[in-house]
């Protein structure tokens, strides 16, 4: 007997994971629309996805209005498994914001990448798979899942020098 597939709600906010190279600005900029739905659908995975694009911004440009819209989307979601793609700069701040405002039986996993999904040698495919898996096995709560590690919203921090996340409970 085959198990019913998990319903995972993907909420996209932009960030490097959903960016492209912009030569005139000499940096990556978020795409107009997320590449993640097309990418995940191409993998023929054994779960059902719901996709919601809240915004497509560098996380340093997220406004209180964007966070409010993200919070409303999470609260209204019928799925108990939620993956939020985000930029790395303020992902921990958003995780803590959600932890403060969302109570209940949802598992919320924020993930990102240091290299855009559409680039060769991107960490995005691994981080997306890791986040999907964690959304279905972690206890309800808010987590940051990136580069093979899970952090609670409370303990997560980013080391800009190392380009990695770490637990504030341990030295980087």
Helices and strands as residue ranges (DSSP letters): E 7-14, G 16-18, E 19-22, E 27-30, H 36-42, E 48-57, G 59-61, H 64-76, E 81-85, H 91-101, E 107-111, H 124-137, E 141-146, E 149-152, E 156-159, E 164-167
